Each structure stands twice: as C-alpha cells, then as structure tokens.
C-alpha cells in the first residue's frame, strides 16, 4: 500500500459509512469561506435508547484505520462498491461488478478473502465493545456506587447526630443539603453514563450491521455465481 493511500485510509473508511457531502461549492467573501455542509451518517440509526454519535464514529474509524490489513481486502472491495453507487446498477450487479474489479486488483478468485477480512474487522469491533462495556461498568461502580455509599454514610451520621445535643442541629441541616445535592448528582451521572453507553451501542450496531449486510450479500451475490 502506498504512502498516499496510508495517509488517506481514514478518510476512505469514513466515506464507506458516511454519506457524501452535499454538492455545495464553498464561496468566498473577503477572507471568510462558507464551509461545505458536514456529511451525514448513511442510514442513521436512532432510537429512544440512544443514537449514532460522531465521537464513536470517529473512534471506530480510527480503530479500523489502525487495523487495516496489508494488501487488497474487504476495505478495498467496499471502496469499489462505494464508487459504483449512482450508476443505476441493481444491488446484485453492483456487488458482482465490485468483485470483478477486486479480482483484477488482487489477482485472487477466492471471495473468502472478503468475508474473512470483514469478519476480522467485526471481531476487532466486538473486542473493543467488550472493553468499552467493562469501562462503563467500572465507571458506574466508581462514580454512582461511590455517591450512593456517601449518601448512606451521611444518612447514618445524621441518625447519630439527631440524638446529640441541639447545638449539632446545624450539622444535620448541612448534611441534608449535601445529601440532596449528591442525590441529584447520582441521577445526573447515571443519565450521562447510560446515554454514552446507548450511543456507543447504536453506533456499534450501525457499523456491524453494515459490514454483516455486506458479508451476507457477498455470499448471496458472489458465492452463488
């Protein structure tokens, strides 16, 4: 793979899963430039539980860029598929045309090089997901669990303080105020962590479903030729 292709692989991977930018030419007024609209996710996946998140898109693109295998593989095939869009070809013809181009590029007639390498990328994404979910679990234990323990400690302290002399009442009231704040923090932290987890899951599903769909269609349209 050339140095030029190495430096642009991240951009190519992005384009495999992101729609092309709108065909709006930048206009110049003085020294300012009107930017081209930001690309939107192909087949955006959203739900009440989460949505495709740009930071996770960038994260997955970075992972796939670093894991890109030497020589022609699934990504080069995916790039060819992308380039055939808009030509009016039926889906099966597009996948078969991309396969014909890939065979010429790779000098290989075994389509399993596509499914095998695509599955390697899915496995890599699955491994990353497991690490992420472990980090989420640790974050919940550390942040939410710690706050709950602190609330419990203060409640128990208040029970003891309430039995003491009236002069300690200010301490009781101060702790009640702090408990209210910590209780609010629990909900806030839980919501943030849950939203982040859900956004990761939906973004992960968007990537994996696209790759698995390609694998299925490769097997359907190419293996049965």
C-alpha positions in Angstrom: 0.0 0.0 0.0 1.5 3.4 -1.0 2.2 6.2 1.4 -0.6 8.3 -0.1 -3.1 5.5 0.4 -2.0 5.1 4.0 -2.5 8.7 4.8 -5.9 8.8 3.2 -7.2 5.4 4.6 -9.0 7.1 7.5 -10.9 9.4 5.1 -11.8 6.4 2.9 -13.0 4.4 5.9 -15.1 7.4 6.9 -16.6 7.5 3.4 -17.6 3.9 3.5 -20.1 4.5 6.3 -20.8 8.2 5.8 -22.9 9.8 3.0 -21.1 12.1 0.5 -21.0 15.7 1.4 -23.7 17.9 -0.3 -22.5 19.2 -3.6 -22.3 22.8 -2.5 -19.2 24.8 -3.6 -17.5 27.0 -1.0 -18.0 30.7 -1.6 -15.5 33.3 -0.6 -16.4 36.7 0.9 -13.3 38.7 1.8 -11.3 36.3 3.9 -14.2 34.2 5.1 -15.2 30.9 3.5 -18.7 29.3 3.6 -18.0 25.7 4.6 -19.4 22.7 2.8 -22.2 21.1 4.9 -20.9 18.3 7.2 -21.7 14.8 5.9 -24.5 12.9 7.4 -24.4 9.2 8.5 -25.6 6.7 5.9 -28.8 5.1 7.2 -28.6 6.9 10.6 -29.7 4.7 13.4 -31.5 6.4 16.2 -33.8 5.3 19.0 -35.2 6.4 22.3 -32.4 4.5 24.0 -29.5 6.2 22.0 -28.3 7.5 18.7 -25.3 7.3 16.3 -22.7 9.5 18.0 -20.0 11.3 16.0 -17.3 10.7 18.6 -18.0 7.0 18.4 -17.9 7.1 14.6 -14.5 8.8 14.8 -13.5 6.2 17.4 -14.5 3.2 15.1 -12.9 4.9 12.1 -9.7 5.2 14.0 -9.8 1.6 15.1 -10.5 0.3 11.6 -7.8 2.6 10.2 -5.1 1.2 12.5 -6.3 -2.4 11.9 -6.4 -2.1 8.1 -4.7 -5.2 6.7 -1.9 -5.2 4.1 -2.9 -5.7 0.6 -6.4 -5.7 -1.0 -9.1 -6.8 1.3 -12.7 -6.0 2.4 -12.0 -2.3 2.6 -10.7 -2.1 -1.0 -13.8 -4.0 -2.1 -16.0 -1.7 0.0 -14.4 1.3 -1.7 -15.2 -0.1 -5.1 -18.8 -0.7 -4.0 -19.0 2.9 -2.9 -17.6 4.1 -6.2 -20.3 2.2 -8.1 -23.2 3.9 -6.3 -25.2 6.1 -8.5 -24.6 4.1 -11.7 -28.1 2.7 -11.7 -26.9 -0.9 -11.2 -29.0 -3.3 -9.3 -27.6 -4.4 -5.9 -26.5 -7.8 -7.1 -24.9 -6.4 -10.2 -23.1 -3.8 -8.2 -21.7 -6.4 -5.8 -20.7 -8.6 -8.7 -19.1 -5.7 -10.6 -17.1 -4.8 -7.5 -16.0 -8.4 -7.2 -14.8 -8.4 -10.8 -12.8 -5.3 -10.1 -11.4 -6.7 -6.9 -10.3 -9.9 -8.6 -8.3 -7.9 -11.1 -6.8 -5.8 -8.3 -5.9 -8.7 -6.0 -5.2 -11.5 -8.5 -7.5 -13.6 -6.3 -10.5 -15.6 -7.3 -11.5 -16.7 -3.8 -14.2 -14.4 -2.4 -13.5 -15.7 1.1 -10.7 -13.1 1.3 -13.5 -10.6 1.6 -15.6 -12.4 4.2 -12.6 -13.4 6.2 -11.2 -9.9 6.4 -14.6 -8.4 7.0 -15.1 -10.8 9.9 -11.7 -9.9 11.3 -12.9 -6.3 11.5 -16.1 -7.3 13.1 -14.2 -9.3 15.7 -12.0 -6.3 16.4 -15.0 -4.1 16.9 -16.5 -6.8 19.2 -13.4 -6.8 21.3 -13.4 -3.0 21.5 -17.1 -3.2 22.6 -16.2 -5.6 25.4 -13.5 -3.2 26.7 -15.9 -0.3 26.5 -18.7 -2.1 28.4 -16.1 -3.0 31.1 -15.1 0.6 31.4 -18.8 1.6 31.7 -19.2 -1.0 34.5 -16.2 0.4 36.3 -17.4 4.0 35.9 -20.8 3.1 37.4 -19.1 1.3 40.3 -16.7 4.2 40.9 -19.0 7.2 40.4 -22.5 6.1 41.1 -21.6 3.5 43.7 -19.3 5.9 45.5 -22.0 8.6 45.6 -24.6 6.1 47.0 -22.2 5.0 49.7 -21.5 8.6 50.6 -25.3 9.2 50.9 -25.7 6.2 53.0 -22.8 7.2 55.3 -24.3 10.7 55.7 -27.8 9.3 56.5 -26.3 7.1 59.2 -24.3 10.0 60.5 -27.5 12.1 60.6 -29.2 9.5 62.7 -26.4 9.7 65.2 -26.3 13.5 65.2 -30.1 13.7 65.7 -29.6 12.0 69.0 -27.0 14.6 70.1 -27.5 18.0 71.7 -29.4 20.7 69.9 -26.1 22.6 69.0 -25.3 19.9 66.4 -28.6 20.6 64.5 -26.7 22.8 62.1 -24.5 19.9 61.1 -27.7 17.8 60.5 -29.1 20.5 58.2 -25.8 20.9 56.3 -25.7 17.2 55.7 -29.3 17.2 54.5 -28.4 19.8 51.9 -25.4 17.8 50.8 -27.5 14.7 50.5 -29.9 16.5 48.3 -27.1 17.6 46.0 -25.5 14.1 45.9 -28.8 12.5 45.2 -29.2 14.9 42.2 -25.6 14.0 41.1 -26.5 10.3 41.2 -29.3 10.9 38.6 -27.1 13.1 36.5 -24.1 10.8 36.4 -26.3 7.8 35.8 -28.0 9.5 32.9 -24.7 10.6 31.3 -23.2 7.2 31.6 -26.3 5.5 30.3 -26.6 7.9 27.3 -22.9 7.4 26.5 -23.4 3.6 26.6 -26.5 3.7 24.5 -24.9 6.0 21.9 -21.9 3.6 21.7 -24.2 0.6 21.3 -26.3 2.2 18.5 -23.2 3.4 16.7 -21.6 0.0 17.1 -24.7 -1.7 15.7 -24.7 0.7 12.7 -21.1 -0.3 11.8 -21.5 -4.0 12.4 -24.9 -4.3 10.6 -23.4 -2.6 7.5 -20.5 -5.0 7.5 -22.6 -8.0 8.2 -25.0 -6.9 5.5 -22.1 -6.8 3.0 -20.9 -10.2 4.1 -24.4 -11.6 3.5 -24.7 -10.0 0.1 -21.2 -11.1 -0.9 -22.2 -14.6 -0.1 -25.5 -14.3 -1.8 -24.4 -12.5 -5.0 -20.9 -13.8 -5.5 -20.6 -17.2 -3.9 -23.6 -18.4 -5.9 -22.4 -17.1 -9.3 
